[in-house]
């Protein structure tokens, strides 16, 4: 273990302290999802656009109640967006986008009584088709995390219990 650390520290001391110009170029342009260059011009698609397309495509599938953020951070982001009227279309979606490919992670609540594997497969196909047709990106994977179930009677009960409308 100690030998590995020494070898590692020797290797890092030989590395240049400044990144190369091409590394800087890659870092500064990474905020883009993909750049499509033709003879007529250039089109850039932001990562947030990819996330919104994936979100909308997932919500189009019957049985998907909503997309949800993960953990306490996702809960706070969702609450903040609802209170401020912010855009929640990309909530519950994480994207990793390369120049030609993307990978999508979705967190969702599904309706009780639906076949979760069937809903997941339908979501996966719809997200892949929409992203391919709208952006030209190849979707390598769509990972789905079912975080909760929605029970329609809970919504009805909550509506009945409201004192003020």
Secondary structure, 3 states (H helix, E strand, C coil): CHHHHHHHHHHHHCCCCCCCHHHHHHHHHCCEEEEEEECCEEEEEEHHHHHHHHHHHHHCCCCEEEECCCHHHHHHHHHHHHHHCCCCCCCCEEEEECCCEEEEEEEEEEECCCCHHHHHHHHHHHHHHHHHHHHCCEEEEEEEEEEEEECHHHHHHHHHHCCCC
